[in-house]
Amino acid sequence: MEPLKQIGDIQVFAEIHRGATTMVYKGYQPALERFVLLKVLRLEFAGDESVSARFEEEAKITARIHHPNVVPIYEFGRVGDWSYFAAEFVDGLDLRHLIARQSLPPLLACFVIQEVAKGLKAAHDINILHKDIKPSNVLISNRGEVKLTDFGMADIRESAQEQIEGTASGTLPYFSPEQILGEPVGKPSDIFALGATFYEMLTGEQAFQGQQESEFLDAIVNFDPVPFLEGQKNIAPELVAICRKMLKKKAAERYRDCGALLADLNAFGENTGLRLGSKHLARYLEDPASAVTIGTLPEEEPHPHRRRVAAYVASLLLAAGVIFAGYLSLKGDRTPSSNVNDLASARIADSLTAKVDSSSTAVSREEEEPDLTPPEPVVQRVAAVPPPKAETLAQDTLVSSPRETAVAQEEADRPPSPGFLQVSCAPWAVVF
């Protein structure tokens, strides 16, 4: 058969996937200048009314859901024997290939499961059950966007309360116990499959394993994989508890809907203050080696007000540093020896001044008594004040001996010892 080159106005670029009844291509619409995901019913099933009807139903069901976390349908049509529909092309990879690299950091796994739960809730809100939740049906763009796809197994309920008879549709490792036991299925069945996907992200291994179909079925009904999570130190206990509730064997013991699941996931983020987003996932896609655990990824961009406060605090710290540097510079210009000599000179000057004052007082008293002897000029009395004796200076503790002066000079020549400046800027920081 000749390869498909064009269908409608869509040029076929490359085959992405070949399924049991369909083929998926990357296509391009020149009129709208965009790439699309092109899903085509294989020609050998074109005459099969049930398969053709199911293919058309998938397109119509998906077209009913309008949510950023669900891949939207652009158009559906038939050209000759070909039935097709075009959807958004997500430039990235699916979750199955991402997990194949390594298990995801717990916070990133939490973010992905939140995004899928939001898209699944949008479907449940209009009474659509996906019935085939699994890693390969979760697409992740290079920008870190998470989108749920492939509603080929989906069913529509007449009301939110209606449950559909259990059928063995879906992918075996992600079946819910009620599907295996032939019991009615509802929203909790999709949540069970989402829990198995969450477990796989956290560990890198499928929650339920086996070599044969019977082993898978027995594991889903009887085996509890959650205790393995409890032994992982990098997984928060709150996330283990959420996964445990998603994987409860009895539907009534699981989350009743995605709203209740999202409430617990949001509470975990609010209580811990640990929230990641698309940009963190995009960074991880670029560099898986940047895998980190709780609390070690870069924080979100700070609020503009916080940026202004940080700039103000930085200015204060800079000003304090300049002032301190100036203080050290001025202090360094005065040596210990000069300080000692200055103090000695001041002490001598004080002594001289005190003696001059006492002489002046004596002169004034003599003037009060009549005396025929001419008084000596005050200047002569001041000049008569004896200078400080050498032994007096030597006894003054503020006057340095030659040896002490030499020691002081030697200490002054030494480089200054390192010091510390502590600036407290409550309540933001203490800087040393």
C-alpha positions as CSV (number, residue, x, y, z in Angstrom):
1,M,0.0,0.0,0.0
2,E,1.3,3.4,-0.9
3,P,2.3,5.6,2.1
4,L,-0.2,8.2,3.1
5,K,1.0,11.7,1.9
6,Q,-1.9,14.0,2.4
7,I,-5.5,13.8,3.8
8,G,-7.8,16.8,3.3
9,D,-5.7,19.9,3.8
10,I,-3.2,18.1,6.1
11,Q,0.2,17.1,4.8
12,V,1.5,13.9,6.4
13,F,5.0,14.4,7.8
14,A,5.9,11.2,9.7
15,E,4.4,8.2,11.4
16,I,4.4,8.4,15.2
17,H,2.6,5.3,16.2
18,R,0.8,2.3,14.7
19,G,-1.9,0.7,16.8
20,A,-4.3,-2.2,16.4
21,T,-6.9,-0.2,14.4
22,T,-5.4,3.2,13.9
23,M,-2.2,5.0,12.8
24,V,-1.0,8.3,14.2
25,Y,1.1,10.8,12.2
26,K,2.6,14.2,12.6
27,G,0.9,16.5,10.1
28,Y,1.0,20.0,8.9
29,Q,-1.8,22.4,7.9
30,P,-0.3,25.1,5.5
31,A,-3.4,27.3,5.6
32,L,-3.1,27.7,9.4
33,E,0.7,27.3,9.5
34,R,0.6,24.7,12.3
35,F,1.5,21.2,13.1
36,V,-1.2,18.8,14.1
37,L,-1.6,15.2,15.4
38,L,-3.3,13.2,12.7
39,K,-5.1,10.0,13.7
40,V,-6.3,7.8,10.9
41,L,-8.4,4.6,10.9
42,R,-6.6,1.9,9.1
43,L,-8.1,0.9,5.8
44,E,-8.7,-2.7,6.7
45,F,-11.2,-1.5,9.3
46,A,-12.9,1.0,7.1
47,G,-15.7,-1.5,6.3
48,D,-16.1,-2.5,10.0
49,E,-19.1,-0.5,11.2
50,S,-18.5,-1.0,14.9
51,V,-14.8,0.0,14.7
52,S,-15.7,3.0,12.5
53,A,-18.4,4.0,14.9
54,R,-16.1,3.7,17.8
55,F,-13.4,5.9,16.0
56,E,-16.0,8.6,15.3
57,E,-17.2,8.4,18.9
58,E,-13.7,9.0,20.2
59,A,-13.5,12.2,18.2
60,K,-16.9,13.4,19.4
61,I,-16.2,12.6,23.1
62,T,-12.8,14.3,23.1
63,A,-14.4,17.4,21.3
64,R,-16.7,17.8,24.3
65,I,-13.9,18.4,26.7
66,H,-12.4,21.9,26.9
67,H,-9.5,22.0,29.3
68,P,-5.8,23.0,29.1
69,N,-4.9,19.5,30.4
70,V,-6.7,17.6,27.7
71,V,-5.5,17.5,24.1
72,P,-8.2,19.2,22.0
73,I,-9.7,18.0,18.7
74,Y,-9.6,20.3,15.8
75,E,-11.6,18.5,13.2
76,F,-13.0,15.1,12.1
77,G,-13.7,14.0,8.6
78,R,-13.6,11.3,5.8
79,V,-11.7,11.5,2.6
80,G,-12.4,8.5,0.3
81,D,-12.0,5.4,2.4
82,W,-10.0,7.3,5.1
83,S,-11.6,8.4,8.4
84,Y,-9.4,10.8,10.4
85,F,-9.4,13.5,13.0
86,A,-6.8,16.2,13.7
87,A,-5.8,17.2,17.2
88,E,-3.2,19.5,18.9
89,F,0.3,18.3,18.3
90,V,2.2,18.3,21.6
91,D,5.9,18.8,20.9
92,G,7.6,16.7,23.6
93,L,7.2,13.1,24.8
94,D,4.8,10.9,26.6
95,L,5.1,10.0,30.3
96,R,6.0,6.4,29.6
97,H,9.2,7.4,27.8
98,L,10.0,9.9,30.6
99,I,9.7,7.3,33.3
100,A,11.9,4.9,31.2
101,R,14.8,7.3,31.8
102,Q,14.4,7.2,35.6
103,S,11.8,7.7,38.4
104,L,10.7,11.3,38.7
105,P,11.6,13.5,41.7
106,P,8.6,13.2,44.1
107,L,7.6,16.9,43.7
108,L,7.6,16.7,39.9
109,A,5.6,13.5,40.1
110,C,3.1,15.3,42.3
111,F,2.9,18.2,39.8
112,V,2.2,15.8,36.9
113,I,-0.4,13.9,38.7
114,Q,-2.2,17.2,39.7
115,E,-2.3,18.3,36.1
116,V,-3.6,14.9,34.9
117,A,-6.2,14.9,37.6
118,K,-7.4,18.4,36.5
119,G,-7.9,17.2,32.9
120,L,-9.6,14.0,34.2
121,K,-11.9,16.0,36.4
122,A,-13.0,18.1,33.4
123,A,-14.0,14.8,31.7
124,H,-15.7,13.4,34.8
125,D,-17.7,16.7,35.2
126,I,-19.5,16.0,31.9
127,N,-19.9,12.3,32.7
128,I,-17.1,10.9,30.6
129,L,-15.0,8.0,32.0
130,H,-11.6,7.7,30.3
131,K,-11.1,4.0,31.2
132,D,-7.5,3.9,29.9
133,I,-5.4,6.0,32.1
134,K,-1.7,5.1,31.8
135,P,1.7,6.8,31.3
136,S,1.6,6.5,27.5
137,N,-1.7,8.5,27.4
138,V,-0.1,11.4,29.3
139,L,1.7,13.8,27.0
140,I,4.3,16.3,28.2
141,S,5.4,19.3,26.1
142,N,8.9,20.7,26.0
143,R,7.4,23.7,27.9
144,G,6.4,21.5,30.7
145,E,2.7,21.3,29.9
146,V,0.9,18.1,30.8
147,K,-2.1,16.9,28.7
148,L,-4.3,13.8,28.9
149,T,-5.0,12.1,25.5
150,D,-6.6,9.0,23.8
151,F,-10.2,8.7,24.8
152,G,-10.6,5.7,22.5
153,M,-11.8,3.5,25.4
154,A,-14.0,6.3,27.0
155,D,-17.6,5.8,27.9
156,I,-20.3,8.3,28.5
157,R,-22.7,8.0,31.4
158,E,-26.1,9.4,31.4
159,S,-25.6,10.9,34.9
160,A,-22.9,11.4,37.5
161,Q,-24.4,8.7,39.6
162,E,-24.6,6.1,36.9
163,Q,-22.0,3.3,36.8
164,I,-21.1,1.3,33.8
165,E,-20.9,-2.5,33.8
166,G,-17.4,-3.7,34.3
167,T,-15.6,-4.6,31.1
168,A,-12.1,-5.7,30.4
169,S,-11.3,-2.6,28.3
170,G,-8.1,-0.7,28.9
171,T,-4.5,-1.8,29.5
172,L,-4.0,-4.8,31.8
173,P,-1.4,-3.4,34.4
174,Y,-3.8,-0.4,35.0
175,F,-7.1,-2.3,35.4
176,S,-9.0,-1.6,38.5
177,P,-10.1,-4.5,40.7
178,E,-13.8,-3.9,39.9
179,Q,-13.0,-4.2,36.1
180,I,-11.5,-7.6,36.7
181,L,-14.3,-8.8,39.0
182,G,-17.0,-7.6,36.6
183,E,-18.4,-5.0,39.0
184,P,-19.7,-1.6,38.0
185,V,-17.1,1.0,37.3
186,G,-17.1,4.7,37.9
187,K,-14.8,7.6,38.7
188,P,-12.9,5.6,41.3
189,S,-11.8,3.2,38.5
190,D,-10.1,6.0,36.7
191,I,-8.5,7.2,39.9
192,F,-7.1,3.7,40.6
193,A,-5.4,3.7,37.2
194,L,-4.1,7.2,38.0
195,G,-2.8,5.9,41.3
196,A,-0.9,3.1,39.5
197,T,0.6,5.8,37.2
198,F,1.6,7.9,40.2
199,Y,3.3,4.9,41.8
200,E,5.2,4.3,38.6
201,M,6.4,7.8,38.4
202,L,7.7,7.7,42.0
203,T,9.5,4.3,41.7
204,G,10.2,3.8,38.0
205,E,8.4,0.4,38.3
206,Q,4.9,-0.7,37.5
207,A,2.7,-1.1,40.6
208,F,1.4,-4.5,39.5
209,Q,3.6,-6.9,37.6
210,G,3.5,-10.4,36.2
211,Q,4.7,-12.6,33.4
212,Q,1.3,-13.9,32.4
213,E,-2.2,-12.3,32.4
214,S,-3.3,-14.4,35.4
215,E,-0.4,-13.0,37.5
216,F,-1.3,-9.5,36.6
217,L,-5.0,-10.0,37.5
218,D,-4.0,-11.7,40.8
219,A,-1.6,-8.8,41.7
220,I,-4.2,-6.1,41.1
221,V,-6.8,-7.8,43.2
222,N,-4.6,-9.0,46.1
223,F,-1.2,-7.3,46.1
224,D,-0.5,-4.1,47.9
225,P,2.5,-2.2,46.5
226,V,2.4,0.8,48.8
227,P,4.7,-0.6,51.6
228,F,7.6,-0.3,49.2
229,L,6.9,3.5,49.0
230,E,7.0,3.8,52.8
231,G,10.7,2.7,52.7
232,Q,11.7,5.5,50.3
233,K,13.2,8.3,52.4
234,N,12.9,10.9,49.6
235,I,9.1,10.5,49.3
236,A,7.0,12.5,51.8
237,P,4.6,10.5,54.0
238,E,1.8,12.7,52.7
239,L,2.4,11.6,49.1
240,V,2.6,7.9,50.2
241,A,-0.8,8.3,52.0
242,I,-2.3,9.9,48.8
243,C,-1.0,7.1,46.6
244,R,-2.3,4.5,49.1
245,K,-5.8,5.9,49.0
246,M,-5.8,6.0,45.2
247,L,-4.9,2.3,45.1
248,K,-7.4,1.0,47.7
249,K,-8.9,-2.4,46.5
250,K,-12.4,-1.3,47.3
251,A,-13.8,1.6,45.2
252,A,-15.7,3.0,48.2
253,E,-12.4,3.5,50.1
254,R,-10.7,5.5,47.3
255,Y,-11.2,9.2,46.5
256,R,-14.8,9.6,45.5
257,D,-13.7,11.9,42.6
258,C,-10.8,14.0,41.3
259,G,-12.0,17.0,43.3
260,A,-11.2,15.2,46.6
261,L,-7.9,14.0,45.2
262,L,-6.9,17.5,44.1
263,A,-7.9,18.9,47.6
264,D,-5.3,16.6,49.2
265,L,-2.6,17.3,46.7
266,N,-3.1,21.1,47.1
267,A,-3.1,20.7,50.9
268,F,0.3,19.0,50.7
269,G,1.7,21.9,48.6
270,E,0.2,24.6,51.0
271,N,1.3,22.9,54.2
272,T,4.9,22.3,53.0
273,G,5.3,25.4,50.9
274,L,6.7,23.2,48.2
275,R,5.1,23.8,44.8
276,L,6.5,23.1,41.4
277,G,5.2,24.2,38.0
278,S,5.7,23.8,34.2
279,K,9.0,25.6,34.2
280,H,10.5,23.1,36.6
281,L,9.3,20.2,34.6
282,A,10.6,21.8,31.4
283,R,14.0,22.2,33.1
284,Y,14.0,18.6,34.1
285,L,13.2,17.5,30.5
286,E,16.2,19.5,29.3
287,D,18.5,18.1,32.0
288,P,17.4,14.9,33.8
289,A,20.6,15.0,35.8
290,S,19.0,18.0,37.6
291,A,16.7,15.5,39.4
292,V,16.2,16.7,42.9
293,T,14.2,15.9,46.0
294,I,11.9,17.8,48.2
295,G,12.7,21.5,48.6
296,T,15.9,21.7,46.6
297,L,14.6,23.0,43.3
298,P,15.0,26.8,42.6
299,E,12.1,28.8,44.0
300,E,9.6,30.6,42.0
301,E,10.3,34.2,40.8
302,P,9.8,36.5,43.9
303,H,6.9,38.9,44.1
304,P,7.8,42.4,42.8
305,H,7.3,43.8,46.4
306,R,9.8,41.3,47.7
307,R,12.3,42.2,45.0
308,R,12.0,45.9,46.1
309,V,12.6,45.0,49.7
310,A,15.6,42.9,48.8
311,A,17.1,45.8,46.8
312,Y,16.5,48.2,49.8
313,V,18.2,45.8,52.2
314,A,21.1,45.3,49.8
315,S,21.5,49.1,49.7
316,L,21.6,49.4,53.5
317,L,24.2,46.6,53.7
318,L,26.4,48.3,51.0
319,A,26.2,51.7,52.9
320,A,27.2,50.0,56.1
321,G,30.1,48.4,54.4
322,V,31.4,51.7,53.0
323,I,31.1,53.4,56.5
324,F,32.9,50.6,58.2
325,A,35.7,50.7,55.5
326,G,36.1,54.4,56.1
327,Y,36.3,53.9,59.8
328,L,39.1,51.3,59.4
329,S,41.0,53.6,57.1
330,L,40.9,56.6,59.6
331,K,41.8,54.3,62.5
332,G,44.7,52.9,60.6
333,D,46.3,56.4,60.1
334,R,47.0,56.7,63.9
335,T,49.7,54.5,65.3
336,P,49.9,53.3,68.9
337,S,53.1,55.3,69.5
338,S,51.7,58.6,68.3
339,N,48.6,58.0,70.5
340,V,50.9,57.6,73.6
341,N,53.0,60.7,72.8
342,D,49.9,62.8,72.2
343,L,48.5,61.7,75.6
344,A,51.8,62.5,77.3
345,S,51.9,66.0,75.7
346,A,48.3,66.6,76.8
347,R,49.2,65.6,80.4
348,I,52.2,67.9,80.5
349,A,50.2,70.8,79.1
350,D,47.5,70.2,81.8
351,S,50.2,70.3,84.5
352,L,51.6,73.6,83.2
353,T,48.2,75.2,83.0
354,A,47.4,74.2,86.5
355,K,50.6,75.9,87.9
356,V,49.9,79.0,85.9
357,D,46.5,79.2,87.4
358,S,47.8,78.9,90.9
359,S,50.4,81.6,90.3
360,S,47.8,83.9,88.9
361,T,45.7,83.4,92.1
362,A,48.7,84.3,94.3
363,V,49.2,87.6,92.4
364,S,45.6,88.6,92.9
365,R,45.8,88.1,96.7
366,E,49.0,90.2,97.0
367,E,47.4,93.1,95.2
368,E,44.7,93.3,97.9
369,E,47.3,94.1,100.6
370,P,49.2,97.5,100.4
371,D,52.8,96.9,99.7
372,L,55.4,99.5,98.9
373,T,57.5,96.9,97.1
374,P,56.7,96.9,93.4
375,P,55.0,93.7,92.5
376,E,56.7,91.4,90.1
377,P,55.1,91.3,86.7
378,V,52.8,88.3,86.2
379,V,54.9,87.4,83.2
380,Q,57.9,86.9,85.3
381,R,56.0,84.7,87.7
382,V,54.7,82.5,84.9
383,A,58.3,82.3,83.5
384,A,59.4,81.3,86.9
385,V,57.3,78.2,86.9
386,P,59.7,75.3,86.8
387,P,59.4,72.8,83.9
388,P,58.4,69.3,84.7
389,K,61.3,67.2,86.0
390,A,62.6,64.3,84.0
391,E,61.9,61.9,86.8
392,T,58.3,63.1,86.9
393,L,57.8,62.4,83.2
394,A,59.4,58.9,83.6
395,Q,57.0,58.1,86.5
396,D,54.0,59.1,84.4
397,T,52.4,55.9,83.2
398,L,51.2,57.6,80.0
399,V,54.8,58.4,78.8
400,S,56.5,55.6,77.0
401,S,60.1,54.6,77.5
402,P,62.2,54.1,74.4
403,R,61.8,50.3,74.7
404,E,58.0,50.6,75.0
405,T,57.9,53.1,72.1
406,A,59.8,50.6,70.0
407,V,57.5,47.8,70.9
408,A,54.4,50.0,70.1
409,Q,55.9,50.9,66.8
410,E,56.6,47.2,66.0
411,E,52.9,46.4,66.8
412,A,51.8,49.3,64.6
413,D,53.8,47.9,61.6
414,R,51.9,44.6,61.9
415,P,49.0,44.2,59.4
416,P,45.6,44.6,61.2
417,S,43.9,41.5,62.4
418,P,40.7,40.5,60.6
419,G,37.6,41.8,62.1
420,F,33.8,41.2,61.7
421,L,31.0,43.6,61.2
422,Q,27.5,42.4,62.1
423,V,24.5,44.1,60.5
424,S,21.1,43.0,61.6
425,C,18.2,43.8,59.3
426,A,15.1,42.3,61.0
427,P,13.3,40.3,60.0
428,W,15.2,39.4,56.8
429,A,18.8,38.7,57.5
430,V,21.9,39.0,59.7
431,V,25.1,39.6,57.7
432,F,28.6,39.1,59.0
